[in-house]
Amino acid sequence: YGNDSIDESVYIKAVNEFNGAQSFLHYPQPQDLQDNLDKVIWHNDIPVVHGSVIPHFLIYKSIMQENDSRIVILEGQGADEILCGYGDFHWAALNEDFRSGNIPSFIRHFRNFQDIKSEPLKIVLRKFFRMNMPSLVKYPANPLLDMASFNGVGTEVPSIPIRREAVSVEALHKNRMQILRYILHNVDRNSMSQSRETRVPFLDYRLVEFCLSLPVQYKI
């Protein structure tokens, strides 16, 4: 994508070299949003609430065009939800330390976190307020994104039904698993739009139960 800070192709290449797998990389472009939005909404039967749905649709479209023999597709959905792959799990774990009064542990983990992330103070404060006192934090943070202007003057902006921040890792696991229902809907509809079937091995109930039962320090 021309942005090294978010380009994960180096890790994809390392995994493929280790396993001897062949890769097919696809780079969606801004024009793809305009060209495919109506199709994606039609196939999903519901409004699209996240931009990732369209690239996901394009992946299945490319699979059909490149190799029609790949009928059953394995996806990694669920791995981030059960193994704390999202960044907000780190914030939730820090918040647990802070709220429990375990200040030495909080300081140690926060230093390790900042060695990697180097988040500015305003982001740190905003995150902790959003986890503990969400009603005091304006959302979205960017003043240019005035949701009322999109919905009409005087229209009440609906609250977020499921938050991506939580006061604990356990609570965030629950939130993320609820959000996953929408993601799996997209996975099913996008794959079937190209006559493909999808399997999600990370959501085998035995693996899910095992991972959710692991102590936080084993996952973060």
Buried (B, 14 or more C-beta within 10 A) or exposed (E): EEEEEEEEEEEEEEEEEEEEEEEEEEEBEEEBBEEBBEEBBEBBEEEBEEEEBBBBBBBBBBBBEEEEEEEEBEBEBBBBBBBBBBBBBBBBBBBBBBBEEEEEBBEEBBEEBEEEEEBEEEEBEBBBBBBBEBEEBEBEEEEEEEEEEEEEEEEEEEEEEEBBBBBBBEBBBEBBBEBBEBBBBBBBBBBEBBEBEBEBEBBEEEBBEEBBEEEBEEBB
